Amino acid sequence: MSPAGPVIPARPVSGGRLRVEWSPGSDRLTGICHCGARRTAEDPAEIWTWLLAHPGHGTP
């Protein structure tokens, strides 16, 4: 498993939704929280654990 990426401030996701985006051509996933925080990793379980830990992760 690779180390988690940094929390990158972004604009909040509309509708209070959590989102996971896949980067084509790679194994990288980016989790985007409804608060706008982002995290990148290769492990889907790691991304979802981070997303569901709100507000226990960094916020913009």
WOJOBEL-V462665 format. One record per residue. N is the residue number from 1. PSI is psi in whole degrees, 0 to 359 (NA if undefined). OMEGA is omega in whole degrees, -180 to 180 (* if undefined). Layout:
BEGIN
n=N psi=PSI omega=OMEGA
n=N psi=PSI omega=OMEGA
END
This chain:
BEGIN
n=1 psi=138 omega=180
n=2 psi=159 omega=178
n=3 psi=150 omega=180
n=4 psi=149 omega=178
n=5 psi=173 omega=-179
n=6 psi=159 omega=173
n=7 psi=122 omega=-177
n=8 psi=116 omega=178
n=9 psi=143 omega=179
n=10 psi=175 omega=177
n=11 psi=149 omega=-179
n=12 psi=150 omega=176
n=13 psi=134 omega=-177
n=14 psi=147 omega=175
n=15 psi=10 omega=179
n=16 psi=28 omega=-177
n=17 psi=153 omega=172
n=18 psi=144 omega=-176
n=19 psi=144 omega=173
n=20 psi=125 omega=179
n=21 psi=138 omega=177
n=22 psi=139 omega=177
n=23 psi=107 omega=-178
n=24 psi=140 omega=180
n=25 psi=5 omega=-180
n=26 psi=177 omega=175
n=27 psi=13 omega=-176
n=28 psi=136 omega=175
n=29 psi=143 omega=176
n=30 psi=120 omega=175
n=31 psi=134 omega=-180
n=32 psi=117 omega=-178
n=33 psi=158 omega=177
n=34 psi=342 omega=178
n=35 psi=352 omega=179
n=36 psi=349 omega=179
n=37 psi=148 omega=-180
n=38 psi=151 omega=174
n=39 psi=141 omega=-179
n=40 psi=137 omega=178
n=41 psi=172 omega=178
n=42 psi=340 omega=-175
n=43 psi=117 omega=-179
n=44 psi=324 omega=179
n=45 psi=322 omega=178
n=46 psi=317 omega=179
n=47 psi=312 omega=-178
n=48 psi=324 omega=176
n=49 psi=316 omega=179
n=50 psi=313 omega=-179
n=51 psi=317 omega=-176
n=52 psi=353 omega=179
n=53 psi=5 omega=-178
n=54 psi=133 omega=7
n=55 psi=27 omega=-176
n=56 psi=8 omega=177
n=57 psi=170 omega=-178
n=58 psi=146 omega=177
n=59 psi=155 omega=-178
n=60 psi=NA omega=*
END
